[in-house]
Every structure is written in structure tokens, then in C-alpha cells.
């Protein structure tokens, strides 16, 4: 089942007076815009590599260490936990660092970390301590790279192009999410899972080279570079002050938490529910998953046009509410016509959640001061990362007592309640639209 995607003053235009909203050009392909091309190719490359590893690492633990459900789940959790725990430190580091150097270093450091797994497996055999350590360090580096990439975009793309740029980056990640597992499955069919991890090493080597080709100006911190507060605690307070001050950011955090708690509970139970309660054959379940990819792809294609037609604030609001409401289709499938209902759910959720994610990211980049963007991105990424596994764990625990369908209804209600926090008052809607339109 699909899950909720993953959470500064505007840059002056290149020349001339600001164009009115109706006259602004639509999405522009990234060719001819070198920094955006580099970031799009990097997102595609890294996403494919991460998906191969997401399949290969647990299969390696199963094949070499006889891992059961608990071991495989714990290994997956270790890739997320460091990003949550270290998010405050990551945010301050991104705001104070030479950004291009940080992106290159964090990406190339993945090569020895991931490469150590097949090396140790070949020399002395895989061990649990080493797999957990590699997963944890790789997770911390991935979180750093993700926050730094989001903070980099507004500095290489003009404000009027941010929405289109975020659509291109989301599209690149979507291709990786779809193609990565298939590539991983084919590779593991020919080689050992440990050897398949070398694909991610190659992907990170290429991604680091792409970051190295970004403008050297990224090594100059924006604004005060996060040095307004000398201590790290003071720097964290500066970042949190922005979130407290900006209602849009606070409500984004609440909406993301609600959608991920509900979506996580539904995701954890989805396959079991479809197989045991609904009796879907494997080909129908595969089609349902494919429908989510179609919904995501459609969302990427229409996000810019839909956001400009509705206005950024309305797009954030409507798409979040629609994604939360779509979760009710999962328990509704138990009433009959399960296959078409679940296909409809995946199409709607994939479409709405993708448009919401793109509009939300763009809005955050527009209202957050450039020198604080790392801290704000890190905080919201921690919310997104932490709530999804918590929702899955709570959903499984409650379903063992109350049954799957009641928990799915409750999960949808939680998601919709979180999304309703984006029902802005009229004056806030106007403020968000002014931020989006300001050149």
C-alpha cells in the first residue's frame, strides 16, 4: 500500500519585473538548467540504489543469518532511527556547513559503508552487529543528504520555478521507487544479495560526482549561515522559533504526523487484510500496487498545473484532506467489489498525496529563511520518518485485539483528523498565497 510521501524568502527573479500568475510559464523541462538537471539525475540514481538495498539487505540477513520477521524488521528500523534521533544535529550542520562539500562527503561516505557489507560477508561472513552498524550509519548519512538536498534547491532554482523543480525531483524519485525493486529482484536472481549491494555503491559514487558538479557558490552559507546563535542549542531554538511563528509549518507538521500515523497503520495491515480478509489473488494484489505507481506518476505530471489553478494554500489543503479521506476506501473494500475499490484507493491516494507533498515542500521552501531551512527540513523529516513505523506498530498491536477492519477505520479517521489541521482561516490562506506569488 502506498504511504504518505515523504516534509525562505523568495529568491529575486533573474531579470525584469515579476510576471502575473496567469502569465507565468508552466513546467519547464530541466535541460538547459544545469543545477536542476544534476539534482534530478542524482535523485533518480540514488533512489534506484536505495530500493535495491532495501530488498537486498533483509534478504542477505535471511540467507546468511536465518533472520526471522523480528530481525528483518529491526534491520529496517535501524535505517530510519538515526535520522530521527540526529535530526536536530543534522539540521544545524546543514545550515552551517559548506553545502556542496557536505552533499559530496555524505554521499561518497556511503560507498565504504555499504561496500563493507559484501566485503565482510565474503571474507568472514555476515554478522548482526556489522549489519546493524552499516544500516545505522547509512541511515544517518541518507538523512543528512536528504535535508541538505531540500535546502539546496531554493539556492539553485528561482522562486517562480520551485514548484516545477519539486515536481521533477519527485518524478525522479518515483521512477526509482518503481524501477529499483524490479532491478533488485533481477540482480538477486543472478547474484548473491550481498553482491547486489554493490549496485548502491556505484549509485552513490555517481551521485557524489553529480553533487560535485553543482555551483561552488553553494559552499557559501546563505544569510548568516546559521551563525546568529553561537551554540547548537541556540541554533536549534532559532529553527524551532520559525516553526512556532509560521502557522503553515506548524500545521504541515500536524498534518504529516496524522497522515503518516494513519497511513502507517494501514500499510502495515494492508497485505494481510487483502490476502486473508478479502481473498485477493496475487495478480489482483500486484495490480493494486501498480495502481499506486500510476497515481504517483499522474500526481507528478499534474502537480504544477493543479497547484497554480487552486492556489498553493488550497492545493495543500484539498489534497491533504482528499488523501486522508481516501484511506476510508480500504475498510470499505470489505463491503464488496474489493478489487476495484482498492484500485480506486491507490489511484486517488497516490495522486493526492503526491500533489500535496510537492506543494507542501514548495510552500516550506518559500516561507522559511534560507539560513534556517536545514533545521526546519530536518525537524519535519523527523516527524515524517518517526510517525510511519509508529503507526504500523500500533496498527498491528491493536488489530490483534480489535480486528483489522475497525483498526483500518480508526487509522483513516486519524489521517483525516491530521489533514484537517490544514483547514486554514481565511487570513492565513491569503498570507500563504502572497508568499507563493511573491517573486
LINCORTA-V720106 format. One record per backbone hydrogen bond with DSSP energy under -1.0 kcal/mol. CO is the residue of the C=O (numbers start at 1). NH is the residue of the N-H. If there is no record, write none. Layout:
BEGIN
co->CO nh->NH
co->CO nh->NH
END
This chain:
BEGIN
co->20 nh->23
co->30 nh->33
co->33 nh->37
co->34 nh->38
co->35 nh->39
co->36 nh->40
co->37 nh->41
co->38 nh->42
co->39 nh->43
co->40 nh->44
co->41 nh->45
co->42 nh->46
co->43 nh->47
co->44 nh->48
co->45 nh->49
co->46 nh->50
co->47 nh->51
co->48 nh->52
co->49 nh->53
co->50 nh->54
co->51 nh->55
co->52 nh->56
co->53 nh->57
co->55 nh->59
co->56 nh->60
co->57 nh->61
co->58 nh->62
co->59 nh->63
co->60 nh->64
co->61 nh->65
co->61 nh->67
co->68 nh->72
co->69 nh->73
co->70 nh->74
co->71 nh->75
co->72 nh->76
co->73 nh->77
co->74 nh->78
co->76 nh->79
co->77 nh->80
co->77 nh->81
co->80 nh->84
co->81 nh->85
co->82 nh->86
co->86 nh->90
co->87 nh->91
co->88 nh->92
co->89 nh->93
co->90 nh->94
co->91 nh->95
co->92 nh->96
co->93 nh->97
co->98 nh->102
co->99 nh->103
co->100 nh->104
co->101 nh->105
co->102 nh->106
co->103 nh->107
co->104 nh->108
co->105 nh->109
co->107 nh->110
co->108 nh->111
co->109 nh->113
co->110 nh->114
co->111 nh->115
co->112 nh->116
co->114 nh->117
co->115 nh->119
co->116 nh->120
co->117 nh->121
co->118 nh->122
co->119 nh->123
co->120 nh->124
co->120 nh->125
co->127 nh->131
co->128 nh->132
co->129 nh->133
co->130 nh->134
co->131 nh->135
co->132 nh->136
co->133 nh->137
co->134 nh->138
co->135 nh->139
co->136 nh->140
co->137 nh->141
co->138 nh->142
co->139 nh->143
co->140 nh->144
co->141 nh->145
co->142 nh->146
co->143 nh->147
co->144 nh->148
co->145 nh->149
co->146 nh->150
co->147 nh->151
co->148 nh->152
co->149 nh->153
co->152 nh->155
co->153 nh->156
co->153 nh->157
co->158 nh->161
co->159 nh->162
co->161 nh->165
co->162 nh->166
co->163 nh->167
co->164 nh->168
co->165 nh->169
co->166 nh->170
co->167 nh->171
co->168 nh->172
co->169 nh->173
co->170 nh->174
co->171 nh->175
co->172 nh->176
co->173 nh->177
co->174 nh->178
co->175 nh->179
co->176 nh->180
co->179 nh->183
co->180 nh->184
co->181 nh->185
co->182 nh->186
co->183 nh->187
co->184 nh->188
co->185 nh->189
co->187 nh->190
co->187 nh->191
co->192 nh->196
co->195 nh->198
co->196 nh->199
co->197 nh->201
co->198 nh->202
co->199 nh->203
co->200 nh->204
co->201 nh->205
co->202 nh->206
co->203 nh->207
co->204 nh->208
co->205 nh->209
co->206 nh->210
co->207 nh->211
co->208 nh->212
co->211 nh->214
co->215 nh->218
co->216 nh->219
co->217 nh->220
co->218 nh->99
co->222 nh->225
co->224 nh->227
co->231 nh->235
co->232 nh->236
co->233 nh->237
co->234 nh->238
co->235 nh->239
co->236 nh->240
co->237 nh->241
co->238 nh->242
co->239 nh->243
co->240 nh->244
co->241 nh->245
co->242 nh->246
co->246 nh->250
co->247 nh->251
co->248 nh->252
co->249 nh->253
co->250 nh->254
co->251 nh->255
co->252 nh->256
co->253 nh->257
co->254 nh->258
co->255 nh->259
co->256 nh->260
co->257 nh->261
co->258 nh->262
co->259 nh->263
co->260 nh->264
co->261 nh->265
co->262 nh->266
co->263 nh->267
co->264 nh->268
co->265 nh->269
co->266 nh->270
co->269 nh->273
co->270 nh->274
co->271 nh->275
co->272 nh->276
co->273 nh->278
co->274 nh->280
co->281 nh->285
co->282 nh->286
co->283 nh->287
co->284 nh->288
co->285 nh->289
co->286 nh->290
co->287 nh->291
co->288 nh->292
co->289 nh->293
co->290 nh->294
co->291 nh->295
co->292 nh->296
co->293 nh->297
co->294 nh->298
co->295 nh->299
co->296 nh->300
co->297 nh->301
co->298 nh->302
co->299 nh->303
co->302 nh->306
co->303 nh->307
co->304 nh->308
co->305 nh->309
co->306 nh->310
co->307 nh->311
co->311 nh->315
co->312 nh->316
co->313 nh->317
co->314 nh->318
co->315 nh->319
co->316 nh->320
co->317 nh->321
co->318 nh->322
co->319 nh->323
co->320 nh->324
co->321 nh->325
co->322 nh->326
co->325 nh->328
co->326 nh->329
co->327 nh->330
co->328 nh->332
co->329 nh->333
co->331 nh->334
co->332 nh->335
co->333 nh->336
co->337 nh->341
co->338 nh->342
co->339 nh->343
co->340 nh->344
co->341 nh->345
co->342 nh->346
co->343 nh->347
co->344 nh->348
co->345 nh->349
co->346 nh->350
co->347 nh->351
co->348 nh->352
co->349 nh->353
co->350 nh->354
co->351 nh->355
co->352 nh->356
co->353 nh->357
co->354 nh->358
co->355 nh->359
co->356 nh->360
co->357 nh->361
co->358 nh->362
co->359 nh->363
co->360 nh->364
co->361 nh->365
co->362 nh->366
co->363 nh->367
co->364 nh->368
co->369 nh->372
co->372 nh->376
co->373 nh->377
co->374 nh->378
co->375 nh->379
co->376 nh->380
co->377 nh->381
co->378 nh->382
co->379 nh->383
co->380 nh->384
co->381 nh->385
co->382 nh->386
co->383 nh->387
co->386 nh->390
co->387 nh->391
co->388 nh->392
co->389 nh->393
co->390 nh->394
co->391 nh->395
co->392 nh->396
co->393 nh->397
co->394 nh->398
co->395 nh->399
co->396 nh->400
co->398 nh->401
co->398 nh->402
co->399 nh->403
co->403 nh->407
co->404 nh->408
co->405 nh->409
co->406 nh->410
co->407 nh->411
co->408 nh->412
co->409 nh->413
co->410 nh->414
co->411 nh->415
co->412 nh->416
co->413 nh->417
co->414 nh->418
co->415 nh->419
co->416 nh->420
co->418 nh->421
co->419 nh->422
co->420 nh->423
co->422 nh->424
co->425 nh->429
co->426 nh->430
co->427 nh->431
co->428 nh->432
co->429 nh->433
co->430 nh->434
co->431 nh->435
co->432 nh->436
co->433 nh->437
co->434 nh->438
END
